[in-house]
C-alpha cells in the first residue's frame, strides 16, 4: 500500500488499477484527429488510397491518437483518492506495437508501478499502460506514464 501525506492509494507496485471500457475507433475519429493536428496523411484519412497504395489494406489509427486516448481511458479505469488531482508529467517509455485498423475496438489496461513523494506534498506516480485491440494478441501501445498527484493538502489554495 502506498501512502503519502495521509492519502492512501491502496495499491502496491504491480497492482492492476483498472481497465477501461472498449471503444470503437471510427474513420470520423481519424479524420478529426488529422484535421486538428494538421496531419491528414492518407494512411489514416483516405480508405481508397490505403486500398490502392497503403502498407495496410485500410486506414489505421494515428499512433498519437491512440496515445491521446489514454487520458479518457484513465478516467474510466484508474481511481484516485477523493479530492486528489493528477496532471500529466510525461512518459518514460512509449512503444507503438501494432496498427489499429479503422473500426477496431480498443481499451486501456492500467497497472500501478509505484509513487515517489515530492517536497511540495505531491507525489510522482508511475503506471504501465497497455492499449489492447479486441481480438488481437499484440497490443497497440505499451507505455510507462508518469503523473503528478496532488492530494488535497498539496493543492494551492
N, C-alpha and C positions, 0 to 999 in steps of 0.2 A: 504494500500500500504506500502510495506517495503522498506525503503531507507537506504543506507549505503554509506558513502563517495561519495555522488552524484550519486550512482548507484541504479537504481530502478528495482526491480523485477516485479513491477506492480501487486503483489499478496498480498492478506491478508490471515490470518490463515483460513484454511478450503477451500481455493480456489483449484479447480482442476487444476493441472499443465498440464496434458495431459494423453493420453492413447496411448500405443504403438500399432504397427501392430500385428496381430495374427501371431504366428509362430508355425510350427509343430515340435514336438519333436520325433525324429526317433530312432530306435534301434541303428543305427550307432552313433548317438549323445551320447546315453547312454554308448555304448562300448568305445568310445574315451574318455569320461569323466572318466570312470572306469579305463582305462589304464593309463591316465595321473595322476590320483590321487592315483593309486596303490590300488584301492578298486574294485576288479572285482567280487563283491558279485553277486551270480546268480539271486537274486531277481531283479536286474537291468540289467543284461547282458545275461541271459540264458532263452529265452522264453520256451524251452522244460521243464526245471527244474520248472519254475513257473506253467506251466500247470499241472505238476505231483505233486509238493510239496509245492508250494508257498502259501503265505497268500492271493495273488491276482491271478486271472487266467492268467495274462500276466505280462510282465515286467513293472516296473514303474520307473519314474524319481528319481534319487538321490535327496534328499532334497537340498543338497548343489549345485547340478547342477541347479535346479530351482532358487536358490538364486543367483548363478553366472550370470544368465540371466539378472538380474536387471540392470547392467551397460549398456548393449546394449539396453535394453528397455528404459532406461532413456535418451539415446541419441536420440531416436525417439520421446519421449513424453515430455521431460522436458526442455523447453527453458531456457537458462541462458542468461543474458545480454551479448552483444558483447564484446569480449575482456576479459571476466571473465573466470577464470579457477577453476574447482571444483575437490577436491580429496576426496576419501572415508575416513570418520572418524570412521565409525563403526555403530553399531546398539544398540538401547536401548531395542528393543524387536523384536524377530523373532518367528513366530509360523508357523509350517507346518500343515495345517488343513485337507487337502485331498490329497490322492495319485494322481499322474498324470500318467495315463496309456500311454504306448507307442502309438505313432501316434496321441496323443491328440494335440489340438491347444491351446496355452496359450498366454496371453498378460499381460502387466503391466499397472496398473492404479495408477497415482501419485497425491497425494494431499499435498499441502504446509501446514505445521503446524506452521511455524514461523522461525525467524532468530535472532541470538544474535550477536551483534558486539563484536569483539575481539581487543585487544590492538595493534596488528600488522596490523590493517586495513582490515583484513579478517572478515568473519562472519561465524558462525556455523548455518547451515540450518538444519531443520528437515522436513522430508517428511514421510507421510504414504504411503506405497506401498502395493498394493494388486495384486497378480498374479491370474488372473481368468482362469478357464478352460472352453473352449467353451462347452455350453450345460449342465454345472454342476452348481448347485446353490451355493455350498460351494466352497470358494476359495482354491487354492493350498497353498497359503502362504500369510501371512499378517505380515508386519514389519514396525518398525519406524527406518528410515535410516537417519544417520547423515552425513553431508558433510561440508567440509571447502571450502568456496567460496572466491576466491581471485580476487577482481576487479583489473583492470589494475594498479591502483596506489598502490596496496598492493603487487604486484609481484616483486620478486627480479630481479634486472637488472644486 
